[in-house]
Every structure is written in C-alpha cells, then in structure tokens.
Amino acid sequence: MAAAAPAAAAASSEAPATSGTAEPEAGDEDSREVRVLQSLRGKICEAKNLLPYLGPNKMRDCFCTINLDQEEVYRTQVVEKSLSPFFSEEFYFEIPRTFQYLSFYVYDKNVLQRDLRIGKVAIKKEDLCNHSGKETWFLLQPVDSNSEVQGKVHLELKLNELITENGTVCQQLVVHIVSCHGLPLINGQSCDPYATVSLVGPSRNDQKKTKVKKKTSNPQFNEIFYFEVTRSSSYTRKSQFQVEEEDIEKLEIRIDLWNNGNLVQDIFLGEIKVPVNVLRNDSSHQAWYLLQPRDNGNKSSKTDDLGSLRLNICYTEDYVLPSEYYGPLKTLLLKSPDVQPISASAAYILGEICRDKNDAVLPLVRLLLHHDKLVPFATAVAELDLKDTQDANTIFRGNSLATRCLDEMMKIVGGHYLKVTLKPILDEICESSKSCEIDPIKLKEGDNVENNKENLRYYVDKLFSTIVKSSMSCPTVMCDTFYSLRQMATQRFPNDPHVQYSAVSSFVFLRFFAVAVVSPHTFHLRPHHPDAQTIRTLTLISKTIQTLGSWGSLSKSKSSFKETFMCEFFKMFQEERYIIAVKKFLDEISSTETKESSGTSEPVHLKEGEMYKRAQGRTRIGKKNFKKRWFCLTSRELTYHKQPEFIERKDAIYTIPVKNILAVEKLEESSFNKKNMFQVIHMEKPLYVQANNCVEANEWIDVLCRVSRCNQNRLSFYHPSAYLNGNWLCCLETSENALGCKPCTAGVPADIQIDIDEDRETERIYSLFTLSLLKLQKMEEACGTIAVYQGPQKEPDDYSNFVIEDSVTTFKTIKQIKSIIEKLDEPHEKYRKKRSTSAKYGSKENPIVGKTS
C-alpha cells in the first residue's frame, strides 16, 4: 500500500535556493499554512510459537495485516503450513488521517469460512516513538470484538431543577447525544449505528435508546434524554440549586454504540463513561469523547500462549513550514557535492550522525535528485568507499552511505524501467502454475525434476534476454551514475579487467533486478502477494539472474552457489554467449550517451489497482450501483475495466484521457454513505470511485492530481457532494452544470515523473539533525581535538567512528548546521505551542479519553 511508483525519468531541474533567501519575519508562520504530514515505514519480520490447531494437523496458513484503528491498509502474503511464519515484508505509506492505534493482526487463512484472527499487536499512537527504528518482539494479544473500537462521540450534559406543583424540587439530568465520528466499517460497508444511553448507579440502571441511523460512519443523532438524578425535596428547604454529594459521586452516564444487526446479533462499537460529577462546578458540560473498549473479562487471560510477532516500525510526524524557512538548510545541503573533501559536507555529516543511515538516505536522495545533485554526490561518496576497498571482488558489496544512496535512487527513478522490462514476464510467471522446484528435498510427489529444470530455464532465459536488451529504457540518471562508478573502479584497480563490469553489475543485477524479481509487490510490479510456490520460483530465478549478472562468476569454472542442485543447474548457462550479452549490456548502460530513445513516445505507468466505481448509467435501464473494476493510470490516460482476464473485450475498457481531467477531489461520505470516496471530474459526468482504505484513496488522489495538474481547463471550484435526484447534495443547485460551491484543493508538486516534495524532505532532514544533536556535538568536539593534536591516535576513542578527513572544513560545516537548526527551532516551537493551546481538550480535534470500565 505504498506510494505510487515513480517513473523512469530523471528529476526535473530546478535552481537551488541561494543563501540570499529572505528570512521570514517572526510570527509569519501563524498566518501561513503549516502542513502536518504522517508516514509509516518498517518491516513485518516474522511470527513464532503461534497457537497450533487441535488435532493431528497443527499447522496454519498465516498472513498479517496493518490497521489504522479498525481500517486495514496493508496485507502480507500467506505463509502456508507454519506456526512460525517468516514474512519479511517491508512497507511504506503516508497516513492521511488521525488515528488512535496502529495494530498488526495475525490471521489464519480459511478458504471456506471467515479468516480467523489469531492475535494482535496494538500500539497507541503516542507510544510509537518508543519503538522507532528497532526490531522488537511483541507478544500477541487476544482479539475480542468488545475491544475492537474506533471513533468518537459528541455529548452534552446539563442539570436542571424542576419545581413540581406541590412546591417540591426535582433535579433532572439532560443528556444530549449530538453525533459520532469515525465509526468503523462493518464487513467493508458503513455501519447502521445506534446508541444506548444509561444512567448507572449503585442501585439503578436506567437505559434509553436512540434511533438507528442507516449506512453511515458519522451519524447525526441529535437526540435528548432526561433522567431524574436526585429525590424530590421541599423547595423551601433548599435556598439554591445543589446536587447532593453522595448522588454525584456514585452516578455516571454510559453511552454504548452498537451496529444494528437486523437478523443477526448486534455488534458492539465502543463505549464511554462520564461521571455526573463533571457538573459539580458547572450546570452544563459538552465535549467530544474517544470511544473505549469494554471490559469483557479477558484481562486475566494468558497472552503468551498466542505467540509473538517481530516488527520494525518507524513512524514520523512532520510539521512542514512554508518554503522560505528552509532556504538556508536547503542551500547548505545542495552545496554538498562541491565540498572538498566530501566527508566535510552537510549531507555526508547527516549520514554519519544518524543512528540508522536509512533514515537519512531517503530524504537526502530525494532532495538531491530533485535538484540534479545526486550523481555528483553519489560519485564522491562512492570514491570514498573505494579508498577503503582492498579486494576488487568485494567492490560495493557493503551497506555504506554510497550504496544505500544508489539503492534508493534506483528505486525512485527505476520504477518505470522495471515495469517495461520485468512486468510482462513476472505476470506470466505469477499467473502460471508451472512447477520450477529443482531441490530434491523440496520436490512434491509426482514432480519431475527434469521438467522443472526446463520450466526454470525457460523463465530464466526469457527474463535474462529481456534484461540484456533493455538498455534503451535505462534512465539517464542511472546511466550517468554507472558511468562514474565504472571510471572510478578502473582507476582504483587498473590491473583488473573485470572490475569495470563488476562495479556496475553489483548494482544493476544484485541490488536492482534480482531484488525486484524476488519481491515484485514491493516494486509495484504485481498488485498482490505471490503464493508460496510462485515465491519459490521467483527466488530460484532471482538467484540465477543475480549470478548471471556477476561478471566474475561467468568467467570461473565454478559458480558461487552453495547448493549442489543450483551448481548443476547453472552449468546450463556457462556459455560464451551469456558472457558476451552481459558485457554488452553493462557497456551500454554505463555509457555517457543518452540511451532513452524517446522520453514521451511511451506512456509512463503510474499506478494500478482494484477499486469500486459507481455505474454511470449510460443506458436507460442501467443500474447506478457500485461495481468492482480494475483501474490503471498512465501519463496519458486513466482506464478501468473488469478483471484482467476480461480485457480482450475492447468494448469493456473505458478510458479517460488525462488531458480531459478537470479536477480530482474527495467526495463527502454522505453522498453514498461510503467511506474513502473520491471523484474524477472530467469532460463527461464525474466518475465516483471508492478505494479500499484511506491510504489507497490518498495515493490515487495524489497521483491523479499530479498527472493532471498542468491541464489548461482545470476547475477552480467543485461540488464536494454528488448530483443525485435532480440536485447537488452540497448546495442544492438543480442544474447539473452549476458552478462548484467549494474551492478546489491547492495544487501538489508538478513533477509527475518523480514525486518529490522538497519542503517535506528538508523538514525531515531538519528533524534528523535535531534528534542527533548530541552526536553532532561529539563530532564537533572530535574536530577540535584533531585540530589541536596532530599526533597519531594510539587507542580507539569516542571519535574513531566518525570519518573526519579535514577537521577544519568539517568543523565549519557543523557550525553552519547548528546555526541553521537553531533558527528553525524557533518557528517550530512557536507552532507547537500554538497547536497545543488551540486544540482544547474535549474538542473534536483533541477528544477526551473517556473513563473506561
């Protein structure tokens, strides 16, 4: 469920910010928009010691999901017949909404019945920072419907005094249940919620009930209920309105939310408990409350019997200020490729001080790539790597800053290259049932190993042939980088004729093609996770392709495989024609000549996936219901049709040219009582689409906005609701061609080929520097020590882990970094204070975590 795959072109050129960027006046950020952006990345590693089945067959077919509260946003492949499934799946996505819990559910796949939830790991949003960037084993907790809640309730309470006809006083509690927001989907659809309102005390339980609201996750109840709070007393004995202490302390209002099941059992959606003594000092109280789980007696149940799950989680929440604030930091970072030595540059120092280099690599690569500065920077840090490489056979095999930067660059710019090169063959492999297992130990009954070898060789040959003929599609940025690597490797090892090829193949084969083959879903080459047999086939193909691309192994009599069966299989490929083909391909992609035949002749594939669309009602008898369709977006058109097996019927494919898209906006849930909806407004009727979850909806809106941003006739206003029954639901205009009633969303970055928000990336780098200030201080002290003491270092010290080639230049850069960070701290701190005071506790934005059972 990650972001849309970028295309294969290089980042668009943009002049770097200059040091003369005007500093904003203090307080300017108050009047400008500060964007709060959330993202989640990490890895679902493995589970162990899962609860076995009772009986002889104890194994389970397991998969894992990621949920924002109760909304599933990611799902792993199914690992068959295991109680310790190894998933090893990385994930990354933007989080487009607020949430209370991030949860990971482990399921047992069931073909005939509903999948069984074995257990879960639920982490509160505020606790995510405690687990950031490190692998942790979590005990699985039991899953119970009474603990699966999300959403909030708007409640108003008031105490009234009523004087009866005989002069006595009756004190009355007025409960106004206004609305709810963000209730969960039930079986993929909006629920039919209702609420029970109870006044609970030691000797009373008065309960009342609202009406059922149909098909909505944001019901507007607006119902008022009355409860007698205290016994009537003589009005003459009470000089003023006052509730007796003993009654106030013991009474509470309980709101339970339910989904009306009609013919089946109602489903619990959550509860809140509010003590009546909130009215002790005030006669009225109104607030939003987060729904809470109900105590169902499971607190004493053993959780260690369910097993455990190993996760790596990194959650970030960035406060992105207006662009002008980032000018000085951006300028300093963009100067990095020109700094001598490169180890004294701001970009390199960032990689040195971050606890996890991967945290620094992603924003750094994207920012440098956006300004055409990545190739010189990557070349410079790779040259630093080569100085420490003594054996040509180990060139670029480590996980240094250079190799990680180049890995990330290939993922960003090489997405389209992978699609046009690998996708057709991977589709064939994944949709075929041919067995390719050649390990004698893993052969199934009835398998013929010779037939399997032929199947495997057919796929390897087809894939290899496509790769070595694909140089014309290789992005220019990759070609330029490979050319630089090749030249440096030749200079470092002038007597090794193979090193010029192994320097390139270690990236393009080992870190690019082989990785994409074995995990096509990660690179958006397949919409779903392959099954276990297909993954095994892809693994064998990947191993062979990787070895075929390794120049050194082709010229040796023995391959690098440890397994005997792979060594025997690889003998089929130890022929001169494979060596010649690899050499020719590596020569072509590491040439300085432009290899892309035409940048615009072939449409760029941007995103595809399965969603629901509302029928357009093209015929008089056509029903306007929602139908499942396969959507595909390229830089030229948006198409949708039935599942891929139906695409042979040309009349079943509907196309919207990108140039005809006028706007892409969210659609209010009230239009069709469905969540995660958006509309593609084009020359004909609006296309109403429902995505499977909020992350997917956000990704589609983002990429559609980007690809159509420069269209000439884009709208300035739109209708946030649908046109139904002769009028727009939002403004009640009756004309279908009426001007929109709401301004269109502000534009997104215009770079379609590579989706880069440079302010967001710079903000992320600022956050990393802020988190690593102590280590930056140590590095500064190390520079001072080295500058004063010029003698040899006798023993390792705190500074030995830093690469400091020029202490004076490095010291100067660190001083600049610290100065810029201090200036950026001021508007961030001011915004944080403003945000904490503006969101009153009990408001919709900052609801009360109500009293639980």
N, C-alpha and C positions, 0 to 999 in steps of 0.2 A: 504494500500500500504506500510505497514511497512516492516522491515527486515525479512529475512527468519526465521521461527520458529525454535529455537534450540531444540536439542533432550533431552532425559531424563537422560542422564548420568551426572556424576559429572565432574567438571572441571579437566583437566589433571594436574598432579602435576608438579610444576616447582620450582626449588630452588629460594628463594627470593634473590634479589640483596643485596650485602653486602655493608657495609659502606666504604669498601676499593675500590669501583668503581672509576676508574681513571677519573679525571676531564678533559674534553676536553680542548685543547688549545683555547685561544681566536681567533675567526675568523674561526675556523674549520667548523662552520655551513655554511659558504659561499660555501664550496666545497662539501657539502653533500646535500641530498635532504630534503627539508622541505615540508611536506605534508599539504596542506590546505584542511580541511575537514569541510563540512557544514552539519548541521542536523536541522530538524524542528520537534517539538512536540507541542502538545497542545490539545485543545478541541473545537469542534463546539457545542456550548451550545444550543442556541435557536434563533428563529426569532420572531418578533412581529409586529403587525399592518401592515401586508402585504397588498398591494393593492387588494381589492376584485374584483371579476368578476362583470360586469354589468349584472343586471337581478336578478331573484329570487334565483338562486344557486350561492352564493357569495364565497363559499369555494374553496380552491385549494389543489392539491396533490403536495406537495413540497419536493424537495431534494436540497442538497448543494454540490458543488464541490470545490476542491482546485486546483488552476492552477499556474504553474510557467510560467509567461508571458501568452501565449495562450495554453500551454500544460496541459491538465487535468491529475493530478496524484493521485487524491483521490475523492471518491464519497460516500455520506451518503446514508442511507436507505430513502425510500419515506415515508413521513408522510402524511396520507390521510386526506382530508376534514378539513383543518385548515388554519387560517390566522395568527396563532401564533405557528408554528410547534416547538416542543421540540425534538431536535436531540440527544443531549447528547452523542456525539461520540468523543472518543479520537483518536489521530493519532500520528504516529512517523515514520519518514523515513529519510534516507540520501539523500542529494541533490547532484547529480553527475555533475552538470554543473553550469555555471554562469547564472544569471537571473537579470532582471530589476525590475519586480513587482511580489509580491505574491498576488494573487487575490482569493477571495471567491465569487462564483456565487450562487445565489438562483434561482432555476428553478421551473417552474410549469410543472409537468409531463403531457405529451399529448400522448395518445395511438395511435391516427390516424395520427397526424402531428408531426412536429419537436417540441421538448420541448421548452417552452417559457422561456427566461431569464427575470426574474422579476427585478433584480438589482444586484449590485456587491459591494464588498469592495476591493479596490486595494491599497496596501501598498508598497511604494518604499522600496527596499532592505535596504537602509541606514537608513530608519525610523523604521525598525522592532525592534531595540533595545529599542525604546521608549515605546513599548507595552509589553515587555518581562515579563512573569510570572504573569500577572494580567488580570483578566477578564474585558473586555471593551465592551461597546455597540457602534457599528459603524452604522452610517446612510447608508442605501443602496443608491448607486449612479446609475444613468441611464446607461444602456448598449446600446452603439451605435457602429455599425460596423466601423465608422470612427475613433473611439477612441481605437479600439482593435488592437494594433500593437505590433510587436516584431521584432528584428533583427537589422542589421547594414549594412552600405553602405561604400564602399571604393571609394573615389573620389579624382581626381587630377585636379587642375585648373592651367592655365598658361595664361599670357598675351603676345601676340606677336605684333610686329609692321610690317606692310606690306607697302611697298612703291610701289605706282602704277606707270604706265608707264609715266604719266604726272608729276611725281615728288611730288604728294601728299602722306600723311601718313594716313593709316587706321589702327586703333587699334582693335585687334581681341582677343576675349576670347576663349580659348580652354578648353573644358570640357571633361575629360576622366572619364567615369564611368567604373570602373575596375570590381567590383564584389559586391555581397551581401553575408551575412552570417546569418544563423539562422532565416530565414523567417518561418512563421507558417505553420502548416498543414491545408489543406482545406478539410473538410469532411473526416478527417483521413488520407489523402494522401498528398504527396508533391505537391506543387502548380506549376502552369505554369506562372512564373513571367515575367513581362516586366516593363520597366521604361520609364516615360516621363521626358524629360529634358527641363526646361523652363528658359528663361532669362526674368525676370519680373521687370518692372519699372513703373513710373507714367503714361507713355503713350505708353507702349509696353508690349507685352506678346508673345514672340517668343517661340514656342514649337516644340520639336522634340522627336522621339520615338525610343527605342531600339527594337531589335528583341525579340520574345517570346522564353524563354528557357523552355523546357518541363520537367516536373516532377522532380523538384529539389528545395531544400530549401536553397542551396548555389550556386546561378547562377553566372557563369563567363561571364560577358557581354563583357568587353574589347572593348568598342565602344567609338569613339571620335566624338565630335560635335563642330562646330565652330559658334560663334556669333560675330557680329560687335558690339563693345562696344561704341565707340565714332565716331562722324562725321569726315570725312576726312578733313585734314588741310594741308596747304602748308608745305612741308618738310623743306623749307628754313627758315620758321618762328619758327621751333622747333629745338633747338640745341640738345636736348636729349629726350629720350622716357619718356613721362609723361602722366598720365591719369587725365583728368580734375576732380577736387574735386566734383563738383555738380553731375557728372555722377556716380562716385564711390559711393557716399553716398546713391543714390536712387536706384541702381540696385542690384538685388540678383538672385542667381541661386536656382531654386527649383527642387528637384528630387522627383517625386511621383512614388511609387511602386504599381503595380496592379497585380492581378491574372487574367489571360485571361479566360473569362468565355465561350468562343466559342459561344454556342447558348443562353447562359443566360448572365445576367448582370455581368460585370467585378467587382471584389471585391477589395476594397482599402486595401493596406497592410501597408501604412505608408509613411511619407514624411520627407524630411529635407530641410532647407532653409539656404543657405550660402551667406552672403553679399559679393559682389565683392570686397569690400574694404579690405578683408583679404590679397589682393595682393598689398596694398598700399606701403608696405616696402619691398616687395619681388615679383619677377616676376613669381614665382610658389608656389603652395601650394598643399600638399597631406595629407590626413588624413582619419581615419575611423569616421563615424558619427552614432549615435544611431537613428533609425527611431522614429519619433514622431507622436502623434495623430494629426488629422486635426481639426481645428476649424469648428464645424458644426452647430453653433448657439444654442447649448444646455446649454451654460453657465448660462443662466438666468432661466433655468427650475427648478422647485421645486424638491428637492431631498427628503424632509421629508415625502412626500406623499407615497413613495415606501416602507417604513417600515425600520426596523433596525435589526441588527444581533449581537448577543453576542458571543464573541470569547475569547479564552485564547491561546496566541501564545508565544512560546519560540524558538527563532532562535539562533543558535550558529555557530560560525565560529572559528575553532581551527587551530592554526599553530603548527603542531606536529614536534618537532625537532628529530634528531637521538637519539636512545635509551640511549646512555651513559649520556645524560644530565639529565635524570630522575632518575638515580640511587639513590642519597641521599633522594629524596622525596619518592620514592617507598619503600625504606628501612624503613623510619620513619613510613609510613602508615602500612606496613606489621608487624611492631612490636606492633601495637595497641592491639591485643588480649592478649598480655602478660603484658601490663601496668597495674599496680595496683595503684589506682582504675581505672576502665575503663574510667571514665569521664575525666581523665587526658591524654587520648590517642589522637593522632593526628586525627584519624578517627572520634572519638566522638566530638572533638572540631569543626571539619568541619561541622557536623550536627547542632551544637549549633549556629554557626555564620552565616550560610546561611539564607537568607531571606525566602526561600522556601526549606524545608528539602528534598523535592523530587529532587531538583537539585543535592543535594549531594548524595542521595541514589543510583541512577543508576550507576555512575562511581565507587563509593565506593564498592558496592556489586559485580560488575563485576571484579574489580581488586582483591578483597579478595577471590572471588570464584575461580579465575584463579590460585591462589596460595594456595588453600585449607586452607584458613584462615577465611572463613566466619562463619563456625559453631561455633568456639570458640568466635569470636567477637559477633555474634548474641546472643549467650548464655549469655555472660557477660552483654550486654546492656539490655537483657530481664530480667535478675536478678535485674538490677537497677529499671526497671519498677515495678517489683513485690514488691519492698520495699515500694512503694507508693500506692499499691493496698490494700484497706481495706476490700473489699467485693469480695468473690470468684466468685460471679455471673457476675462480670464486668471484669474478668481477660482477658487481651489482647484485650480489646474492643476499645481502643483509637487509635489515629494515632500518635504514638510515633516513634522515630528513630528505635526502635527494630521491631515494627510491620511493618513499611514500608520496612525495610531491608528484612524481611522474605517474605513479599508480592512480592517484586522484585525477590528474589531468586526463589520462586515457579514459577513465570512467565518464568524465564530463563531456569531452569533445568526441569520444569514440562511440557514443550510443547509436547514432545512425549508421556508422560504419559496420557495427556488429549486426544490426538489423538486416542490411542489404547483403551481408556476407554469410551470416550463420543461420538466420531465422528460417529460411525455407527448408534447409536440411534438418534443423532441430525440430521443426514441425513434423516432418516426415518420420523422424525417429520416435518422437513422443506419441504420435498417433498410430504407430505400427506396433504390432505385438511380437515382432521377431526377437527371438532369444539370442543374446550375444555372450552368454556366460562361457568362459573358457577355463575357469578354475575347476579342476576335477573335484575338489572338495565341495564346491557350491552347486554342482550340476544337479538338476532335478531329475526325477525318474522319467525316462523316455526322451531326455535330451540327447542330441547327437553333437558331440564336441566339434566334429569336422564341419558340420553345417553351421554351428555357432561361429566358428572361426571365419567362415566365408561371409556370414552376415556382418560380423565385426569389421572384416577387411573392406567390405563394400562401403560401409559408413565412413571408415577412416579415409579411404581413398577419395570418396566424394567430398568430404569435408576438407581434406588436405588440398585437393585440386582447386576448390573454390577459394581457399585462403591464398594460395600462391598466385592466383590470377586476380587478386583483389587490390593490387597496389594503386590502381587509378582512383579507388574510393577512399584511400587512406587520407585522413585530414591533414592539411598542410602543417598545422601546429605539431602533430606527431612526427611528420617527416622532418621538419626542421630540428626537432629535439633529437631524433635518431641520428641525423647527420652530425650534430655536435658530439654526441656520445661516441660515435664511430671514430671521429677525428681524434678525440682525446685518448681513447683506448689505444689507438695505433701509436700515438706519441708516447704513451706510458709503457707499452710493451712492443717496441719496434721489431723485435725478433720473432714475434708470434704471428704467423699469417692468419690464424683463425680468430684472433681476439676482436678484429673489426666487425666480425659477424656475431660472435657470442655476446658482445656488448649490446647489440640491438635485439637479438633473439631472446635474451634473458628478460626483456620487457614484453615484446610483442607476442611471443609464444607463451612463455612461462607465466607472465602476470596479466595477460590480456585475453588471448583466445582460449587458452586452456581453462582459465577460471570461468569465463563466460559459458563454455561448453558444459562444465560440471554443475553450474548453478544458473541456468537460463532465466529463472524467475527474478533473481536479483538484478539482472541487467535488462529486465522488461522484454525479454525475448519470448517468454511464454506467459500466458495470463494466470495459469495455475501451477501448483507444485507437481512435478512428475511423480509417478508412483515408484515404489521401491525397485521394481525390475528395470524401469527406464533410467532411474538414477544410477543403477549399477552399470548399465550400458554406457551412459554418458561418462561415468568415471573411467571406464576402460578406454573409451575413445579419447578422453582428455589426456590420460597418461601417455597414450601413443602419440598424439599430436604434439604434446609437450616435448617428448623425446625426439620426434622427427625434426622439430624446430631447433633443437640444440645442435649447433654446428659440430661441436667436438664429438658427440656420440655417434654421428653419422660416419665419421672417418675412423672409428675404432672397430675392432673385430668383435668386441663385447659391448653390449648395451649397459645402461645404468640401472636396469631393473633388478630388484632383489628377488622377485618371484620367478621361479623357473618357467611357469607357463607363459609369463609375459616375455621372457627372454626368447622362448621358442617362437612365439607369435611375431615378435619384432624382426626376426630373421627374414620375414617376407618383404620387409621394407629396406633392407640394407643393400640397396642397388644404387648405381651411379646416378640414375635419373632423378631420384629423390634429392640427392646432394645438389645436383645442378639446379633443380627447381627452388630449393630453399635459398641457395646463394643468389639466384636471380631476383627472387622476391625481396630479400634483405637489401640487395643493391638498389632496387627500385624505391623502396620506402625510406631509404636513408640518403636519397639524392636531394640536392638543393633545388632541382627543377620542380615546378608545380605539377602535381600528379592528378589533381582533381580535374577531370575532363570538362565538366561544366557545373558551376555551382547551383544553377537554378533549373536545369533541364529535368532533374529527377525530384519529385516531391519528397520532402523530409517527413518521415514518420514521427509523430509526436506522442500519441497516446492511443490506447485501445482498451476496451473492457466491456463487460456486460452491465447494462442498466435497464430501467423501465422508462418507457415513453408513453405519453398519453396519445391515444389514437387521434389522428387529425380529422376523422370523419369526412374523408374525401368523397364517399358515396352517401346517398340519402339513407341507406339502411345500415351504414357502417356505425358500430357502437363506439362511443368515445370512452373506452376503458383503458386501463394501463396494460401494456404488453412488454414482455421481456425482449430486448433486442441487443445485438452486438454493435457497438459504436467504434468507429475508427476515425482518428483525426490526423491529417497530414497538413503540410504547409499550404495546401491548395484547397482541400475540401473536408467536410465532415460527412461521413456516410454512416448509415445504420441499416441493419437487415437482421433476419433471423440468424440462428446459429450458423457457424462457418460452413456446415455441410449443405446449407441451402443457397450458397452464393452462386451456384451455377445458374440459377434462375435470375437472369438480369433484371426482370421486372420486379423482383423482390428487394432490390437495393435502392434506397432513397439517398439522394445527395444534396447537400447544401454547400455551394461554393463559399470558400472563406471570404471572398470579396463581397458577398451578399450579406454577411453578418453585420447587423446594426448595433447590437448590444448583447451582453451576456450578464445576467443578474440573478440573484437569489429570488425564489418565489415564496411568498408567505405560506406558512403551513396551513392557514385557514382556507386557502383556495380549494384544496382537495383533501384536507385533513391528513396530509402525509408529510413526513419529515424529509430533510436532505434533498429538497427540490430546487431546481434552477431552470431558467428559461433562456433559450437561444432565440433572440429576436432577429428575424431576417426579412427578406422581401415579401415572403408569403406570411402565413399565420405563425405566431410564436410556437416554438417547439418546447413542450413542457417535459422535463426529464427528472426522474427520481434516481439518485445514486444510492449505493448500498449502505453508505455511512457518511459521517460528516467529513472525514479526511478525504475520501474519494470525491465528494461533491466539491470540496475546496480545490482539489487538484484540477478537476475538469474546468471549473470556472476560471481558475488562474491561467491555464494554458490556452483556453478559448479566448480570453480577454487579450492575452499577449499576441496571439496569432492574428487577431482582427483589429488590433489597436490603431493601425495606420489606415484603416478603411476610410474613404472620403466621406461617406454619408452616415457615420456613426451618430447615434442619438445622444442628445443631452439630457432628455427626460424619459422615464419609462413608467410602466404600471407595475407596482410590486405584487399585485394580485392578478388573478386570471379574469378573463372575459367569459362570464357564464350567464345563461338565461337572459341575454339581451342587455347586460350592463357590466361595467368593470366593478369588481367587488370592493376595490380600494376607494375610488372616488365617485362611484355610482353613475359615471357618464354612460350614456346609452349608445353612443357611436363607437363602433369597433375601431375607428381610425382616430379617436380623440387623442390629443396630445397627452403624453405621460404626466403623472401628477407628482413624481419624485425624481430629483436629480440622479443621474447615473453615477455609479461608483467611480471614484478617482482612478485615473489610469495606472497601469502597472508598468514595470520596466519593459522597454520596447524591444529588447534583444530576444528575438524569438529563438534563435539558434541555441543560445546558452542562457539559461535563466539565472541571472546574477543581479542581486540587489546589493550594490556595493556599500550602501549605508549600513545595511544589516550585517554584512561581513565585517566591516570596520568596527561596528559596535561589539561583535563577538570577540574580535581581537582585543579591543579595549578591556572587555570583561576578563579575558585570559591574562592580560598583563596585571590587572587588578588582583586577581586570585593568586598570582605568582610574585607579588611584590617582595616577599621575604627572600625568595631565591634570586630575584633581580638585585636586591641589596647585597646578597652574598657575592654575586658576580662582580658588582661594582667594587666591593672590598678586595676581591681577588685581583682586579686590575690594578688597584692601588698598591697591593703587596708586590706584584710582579714588577711594577714600575720602579719601586724603591729598591727591591732586592733583585739583582741581576744574576746571582749565582745559580748553580744547579739545584734542582729540587731533590732532596735526599729521600724523603718519605712522602707517601700519599697524604694529602690533606683534604680539607673541605672543598678546595677549589680544583682538585685534579679532574673532576668530572666535566668541567667546562672547557670548551675549545676557545682559547684566547691566543690568537697569533700576534695581534698588535694591541697591547694593553691600553695605549693612549687613545687610539681611534675607538676602541670598544668602550672605554670609559666615557668618552664624549657622547657616543650614541646612547648609552644608558642614561646619562644626564638629560638628554633631549626627551627620551621616552618618559622619564619620571616627571619632567616638567609638563609634558602634554597630558599625561594621565591625571595629574593634579588639577589641571584646568578643566578637564572633562568631568572630574568628580563633582564639581560644584553644581552644574545643571542636573546631573543625575540625582544628587542628594536633594535638591530642591523639588524635583518631580516626585521622588519617593515620599517626601513629607506631605506634599500636596495631595498625593493619591491616598495616603493613609488617613488624612483628615476629611477628604471629600466623600469617601465611601463610608458613610455612617454605619455602625454596627446595627444590623437589623434591616438595612436597606436591601433591595433586590440584588445589588452588586456584592454586598457583604452580609449574607444572611446569618442569622443566629444558628449555632449548632445546638439544637434544642436538647432538652433533658431526655435521656434515654431510659429504657426500662431498667 
